[in-house]
Amino acid sequence: MTKAKIIFSSLLLLMLAAILLLFNDVDKEADKSEPLVLFCAAGMEPAVKEILLAYEKESGMKVDARYDGSGVLLTSLKISNRADLYLAGDYSYIDLAQKDGLVKESIPLLKLRAGLAVAKGNPKKIKSLKDLSTRSDLRIALALPEAASVGKFTKKVLQKSDLWESIEGNVQKNGTFSTTVNDLGNKIKLGSMDVAIVWDAVAAQYDEVDFISVDEFDTRPKHTTLGITTASTRPALALHLARYIAAHDRGMQTFKEKGYKVVQGDTWKNKPEIIIFSGGMLRPALEKLLKEFEQREGIIINRTFNGCGILVSQMKAGATPDAYFSCDISFMEDVQERFEKSTILTSNDMVLVVPKGNPKKITGLKDLGNKGFRLGVGHPEKSALGKLTQDMLKKANLYETIKANITVDSATGDFLVNQISLHSLDAVIIYRSNYMASPTCRENCEIIEIDKHDSKALQPYAIAKDSKHKQLLLRLSQHVEKHKKSFTSLGFEWELDKQNE
């Protein structure tokens, strides 16, 4: 090729790259051409309005917010199903929306307590819910149970306390029902009502209102949760806004300033990057799930798949993954102090794999010590597979007999799968999932079962204690937990159900 042609080809490639970048930018702008739609419980309006203004200024993304009672909004969501996010007054509404297939992810935000809102100084000397039940001189305002979260919660608690019928009767005689908790606060502020049952954070927004705690409500705090709808056509943008609202240094900061009690939020990042360490044997099941989560959230997941012995050594040398999926619980225990409590997700048994037709006539572990036999196993220090194999053989009093025939020891099962598929070895000890994940191995090899209790590995996962993205990682673990078939189709046993029984 002449120099001129090389230059021309290079220029053409640069032009194509520039055009692709231009189209990518256009696509990004097209994503932002229509506002996101947020359905928001009225009690959160003062803080959320301020958060959305800051978000629009920082991101350039507009958000249309509709404020109303949580029940009213849920009904609208069922009818139209056009919102991108749904911020309910308490989790029960998000739970209902998830059961109806309207909400996918949920993110906890706030802790709310219900109580009595009265005029400053409490001129009517109201002390307890009993006053609302027995005193005929009080003008009482409640939220409609079918419209607002505080109304639904109020009715539930009062019914358990055998106070609902008497208080409801007093409201009907000399009070009023409202569709939003904000309206209740305004009625106390303006003096048109003497007492209302509201959330503590709502009462805190009025200088003219005092809040009275009552035991019946204090023992039942509620959690405010943000849901991302299944109908959203731009989930990455919806989750971008959700992460902003839930970030401790963005939306949560505003909520705190407005008097709300917040849960621990993540650190804000425009495009978060998280680091996942995982044992190599989990890669066939996890890789697709990680990619799906990465795309939906609009984030970057840096994955490292390797032998768990190598991963543990890296962590002890200073590596700081945000989460760790271990091939066996023993390799989680080595670094457990760095992580929150681990959860056992699956189990995986070890099997003998031999060439199709079993030319060496292997019947079990004892045959692996035959003269001239070529055996492949995991490396006992670099991998959970190798350590478990060694422990199993020692407990069976076979290790000393067999170790001379170990021709290959590998940090991962993948290499052993390749070797036995090529018939370069007479047998390998690998995980059942290693065999199931390889069509070539299934075609050219067969399994000899190992009848040993110690041949099973348990796979736990855990979130790092010092991760700045714990809520994000919690959603990732929930995403993984919903895809049982991704694991069982590869020969894993699903242990999570056993723990929840």
Secondary structure, 3 states (H helix, E strand, C coil): CCHHHHHHHHHHHHHHHHHHHHHHHHHHHHHCCCCEEEEEEHHHHHHHHHHHHHHHHHHCCCEEEEEECHHHHHHHHHHHCCCCEEEECCHHHHHHHHHCCCEEEEEEEEEECEEEEEECCCCCCCCCHHHHHHCCCCCEEEECCCCCHHHHHHHHHHHHCCCHHHHHHHHHHHCEEECCHHHHHHHHHHCCCCEEEEEHHHHCCCCCEEEECCHHHHCCCEEEEEEEECCCCCHHHHHHHHHHHHCCCCHHHHHHHCCCEECCCCCCCCCCEEEEEEEHHHHHHHHHHHHHHHHHHCCEEEEEEECHHHHHHHHHCCCCCCEEECCCHHHHHCCHHHECCCEEEEEEEEEEEEECCCCCCCCCHHHHHCCCCCEEEECCCCCHHHHHHHHHHHHCCCHHHHHHHEEEEECCHHHHHHHHHCCCCCEEEEEHHHHHCCHHHHHHEEEECCCCHHHEEEEEEEEECCCCCHHHHHHHHHHHHCCHHHHHCCCCEECHHHHHC
